Amino acid sequence: MSPSERDPSANKSSPGGTRPDSSEQMGSNADSEDSAAHIAELVRRTSERLAAPEPSRAAQPEATIAEQIPQPAEPVGQPPAESKPSPLAATTRPPVSTPSRRTLVVVGAVIAVLLVGGVALSHSFGSPAPKATSPKAQSSAPAGYTVKVSDVVTDCASHSRGKVKASFATVPCVKATRSLATGRISGRPALFVVSQIKMPSPEAAASVKQVLDGSGTGNLNDLLREGKTFPGAPPTMPISGYTSVQLGTVVTVVEVGFSDGGPSSSTDAALRAGAAQVAAMVSKQK
């Protein structure tokens, strides 16, 4: 008997003429089934992808970018954080901030102050400040001014002297009102000689005024010169300050001098101011 006949296991392990092991055949069949199932799954997913509608092109880039931004991992044991808009959405539409009530009150107060200041500035620059009136303009006459005696003449030439007499002879006056008055200038007693001469025209009034204002040309006689006086009056007119005013056809002439026997001068500023004050007052009277 040959050795092969004595050992049956030798024939089973021989590579030639023997059948393969059943376990190997079952493994091959399982691999084939898995491959077929995988291919079927790929086919199913491809069909579903083709059948699904394509996302809009405008939304696709934003979704793709959002997916690429890494999100922080939520800690274990804490509730999930609220979802927040993506950085791109925040930049495209910034939140509108509403001013607080306190801010609105402050702004309103500032606007009110500016309006009040503007109104105040508009009044200060638009309306001129009232001009201060001088004491001369405030009073209607010098202190204690009182008319003592007066008269009215129509023949001015016969009551004049010098070049003034000749002027009235050429162009007669309509009438002349003469008066003597007393008052106080700089605290001293003063005598006022006033003459209102009405001429036939403004041109005649201007002509006679020019003669009256000249130096050494004479004047219309005052009442003292013609003997008309009052108790306490000086015998003659003291050296006086002079002024004259023309208003239409009327020329007003005023002279004033100190009557207390003290010094009096035609260049005294206080006497001239008193004469001008009386001339302005009398020339406005009808």
C-alpha positions in Angstrom: 0.0 0.0 0.0 1.3 3.3 -1.0 1.8 6.1 1.5 -1.0 8.1 -0.1 -3.5 5.4 0.5 -2.5 5.1 4.2 -3.1 8.9 4.8 -6.5 10.1 3.7 -5.9 13.7 4.8 -3.1 14.1 2.3 -5.6 13.7 -0.6 -7.9 16.4 0.9 -5.1 19.0 1.1 -3.8 18.3 -2.3 -4.3 21.3 -4.6 -5.3 19.4 -7.6 -8.7 17.6 -8.1 -10.2 18.7 -4.8 -13.3 21.0 -4.4 -12.8 24.5 -2.8 -13.8 25.3 0.8 -17.5 26.3 1.3 -16.6 29.3 3.6 -14.5 30.9 0.9 -17.4 30.6 -1.5 -19.8 32.3 0.9 -17.4 35.2 1.5 -17.2 35.9 -2.2 -21.0 36.0 -2.5 -21.3 38.5 0.4 -18.8 40.9 -1.3 -20.7 40.7 -4.5 -24.0 41.5 -2.7 -22.4 44.5 -0.9 -21.1 45.9 -4.2 -24.4 45.6 -5.8 -26.2 47.4 -2.9 -23.6 50.2 -2.9 -24.1 50.7 -6.7 -27.9 50.7 -6.2 -27.6 53.4 -3.4 -25.4 55.6 -5.7 -28.0 55.3 -8.4 -30.8 56.2 -6.0 -29.0 59.3 -4.7 -28.1 60.4 -8.2 -31.7 60.1 -9.3 -32.9 62.2 -6.3 -30.3 64.9 -6.9 -31.3 65.2 -10.6 -35.0 65.3 -9.7 -34.6 68.0 -6.9 -35.0 71.7 -8.0 -31.8 73.8 -8.3 -31.3 76.4 -5.6 -31.4 80.1 -6.7 -28.1 81.4 -7.9 -28.5 84.6 -5.7 -28.9 82.5 -2.5 -26.3 79.8 -3.3 -23.1 81.8 -2.9 -24.3 83.1 0.5 -25.2 79.6 1.7 -21.8 78.3 0.5 -19.9 81.1 2.2 -21.9 80.6 5.4 -21.1 76.9 5.4 -17.4 77.7 5.1 -17.3 79.9 8.2 -16.4 77.7 11.1 -18.9 77.8 14.0 -17.7 77.5 17.6 -18.6 74.4 19.4 -21.2 74.7 22.0 -20.0 73.8 25.5 -21.4 70.6 27.1 -24.0 71.1 29.7 -25.2 74.6 28.6 -28.3 75.4 26.6 -27.7 76.0 22.9 -27.1 79.6 22.0 -29.6 81.6 20.0 -28.9 81.5 16.3 -27.3 84.7 15.1 -27.4 86.2 11.6 -24.3 85.7 9.4 -21.8 88.6 9.2 -22.8 89.2 5.6 -26.4 89.7 6.6 -25.4 92.2 9.3 -23.4 94.3 6.9 -26.0 94.4 4.2 -28.8 95.8 6.5 -27.5 97.6 9.6 -29.9 97.9 12.5 -31.7 101.3 12.9 -31.1 102.8 16.3 -33.9 104.8 17.9 -32.9 107.8 20.0 -33.8 107.6 23.6 -36.3 109.9 25.2 -33.6 111.7 27.2 -31.7 112.5 24.0 -34.9 113.9 22.4 -35.5 116.1 25.4 -31.9 117.5 25.4 -32.1 118.2 21.6 -35.4 120.0 22.1 -33.9 122.2 24.9 -30.9 123.1 22.7 -33.2 124.1 19.8 -35.4 126.2 22.2 -32.3 128.1 23.5 -31.1 128.8 19.9 -34.5 130.1 18.9 -34.7 132.4 21.9 -31.1 133.6 21.2 -32.0 134.2 17.5 -35.0 136.2 18.4 -33.0 138.2 20.9 -30.3 138.8 18.4 -32.8 139.8 15.7 -34.3 142.4 18.1 -30.9 143.8 19.2 -29.6 144.3 15.6 -32.9 145.1 13.8 -34.3 147.8 16.1 -32.0 150.7 16.9 -31.7 151.8 20.5 -33.6 154.9 21.3 -31.5 158.0 21.2 -31.0 159.8 24.5 -32.4 163.2 24.4 -30.4 166.1 25.7 -31.7 168.2 28.7 -32.2 171.1 26.3 -34.7 169.1 24.2 -36.5 167.7 27.2 -37.4 171.0 28.7 -39.7 173.4 26.8 -37.9 176.5 28.1 -35.1 177.5 30.3 -35.6 177.4 34.0 -38.1 180.0 35.2 -38.7 181.3 31.7 -41.6 183.9 31.9 -42.7 186.5 29.4 -43.0 189.9 31.2 -44.1 192.3 28.4 -44.7 192.1 24.6 -46.2 194.1 21.7 -46.9 193.8 18.0 -45.8 196.3 15.3 -46.5 196.3 11.5 -44.0 199.1 10.5 -40.7 197.3 11.2 -38.7 200.0 9.4 -39.7 202.7 12.0 -38.7 200.4 14.9 -35.3 199.4 13.5 -31.9 200.8 13.1 -28.9 200.5 10.8 -28.9 198.3 7.7 -31.8 196.3 9.1 -33.9 199.5 8.9 -33.0 199.9 5.2 -33.9 196.3 4.5 -37.3 196.7 6.0 -37.7 199.9 4.0 -37.1 198.0 0.8 -39.2 195.0 1.7 -41.7 195.8 4.5 -42.5 193.2 7.1 -46.0 191.9 7.6 -45.7 192.2 11.4 -43.3 191.8 14.2 -44.0 190.4 17.8 -41.6 191.7 20.4 -41.2 190.5 24.0 -39.1 190.6 27.2 -38.8 187.5 29.4 -36.9 186.5 32.4 -35.3 183.1 33.4 -32.2 181.5 34.8 -29.1 180.4 32.9 -26.4 178.4 34.8 -28.2 179.4 38.0 -28.0 183.1 37.3 -30.9 185.5 36.4 -31.1 186.3 32.7 -33.1 188.7 30.5 -34.4 187.4 27.1 -35.2 189.7 24.2 -37.4 187.9 21.6 -38.5 189.1 18.1 -40.7 187.2 15.7 -40.7 188.9 12.3 -43.1 187.7 9.6 -42.2 188.6 6.0 -44.3 188.4 2.8 -42.3 185.4 1.4 -39.6 182.9 2.4 -37.2 184.6 0.1 -37.8 188.0 1.9 -37.4 186.3 5.2 -34.1 184.7 4.2 -32.9 188.2 3.0 -33.7 190.0 6.2 -32.2 187.2 8.3 -28.9 187.6 6.5 -28.8 191.3 7.4 -29.8 190.6 11.0 -27.1 188.0 11.4 -24.4 190.4 10.1 -22.0 192.2 12.4 -22.7 195.9 13.0 -25.8 195.9 10.8 -28.3 197.1 13.5 -31.4 195.3 14.7 -35.1 195.5 15.4 -35.4 197.6 18.5 -36.0 195.8 21.8 -38.7 197.1 24.1 -36.3 198.5 26.6 -34.8 200.7 24.0 -38.3 202.1 23.3 -39.1 202.6 27.1 -41.3 199.5 27.6 -40.1 197.8 30.7 -41.3 195.8 33.8 -40.4 196.0 37.5 -36.9 194.7 38.2 -35.8 194.9 34.6 -32.3 196.4 33.8 -32.3 199.8 32.2 -30.6 198.5 29.0 -30.1 195.1 27.5 -26.9 193.5 28.8 -24.3 192.0 26.4 -26.0 189.0 25.1 -25.7 185.7 23.3 -27.5 185.8 19.9 -29.3 183.3 17.7 -31.8 183.4 14.8 -34.0 180.7 13.2 -36.0 180.9 9.9 -39.2 178.8 9.5 -40.9 179.6 6.3 -41.8 183.3 6.2 -41.0 183.9 9.9 -37.6 184.8 11.3 -37.2 184.4 15.1 -34.4 186.4 16.8 -33.4 185.8 20.4 -30.8 187.6 22.6 -30.1 186.7 26.3 -27.7 188.2 28.8 -27.1 188.0 32.6 -29.2 190.6 34.4 -27.6 190.4 37.9 -25.0 193.0 37.1 -22.3 190.4 36.8 -20.1 189.6 33.7 -22.0 188.8 30.5 -20.6 188.0 27.1 -21.8 187.4 23.6 -19.5 184.4 23.4 -20.7 182.7 26.6 -21.6 179.1 25.6 -24.4 178.9 28.2 -26.0 182.1 27.0 -25.9 181.0 23.4 -27.4 177.6 24.3 -30.2 179.4 26.2 -30.9 181.7 23.2 -31.1 178.7 20.8 -33.4 176.8 23.2 -35.9 179.7 23.3 -35.6 180.3 19.5 -36.5 176.7 18.8 -39.4 176.8 21.2 -40.9 180.1 20.0 -40.5 179.3 16.3 -42.8 176.3 16.6 -45.5 178.4 18.2 -48.2 179.7 15.9 
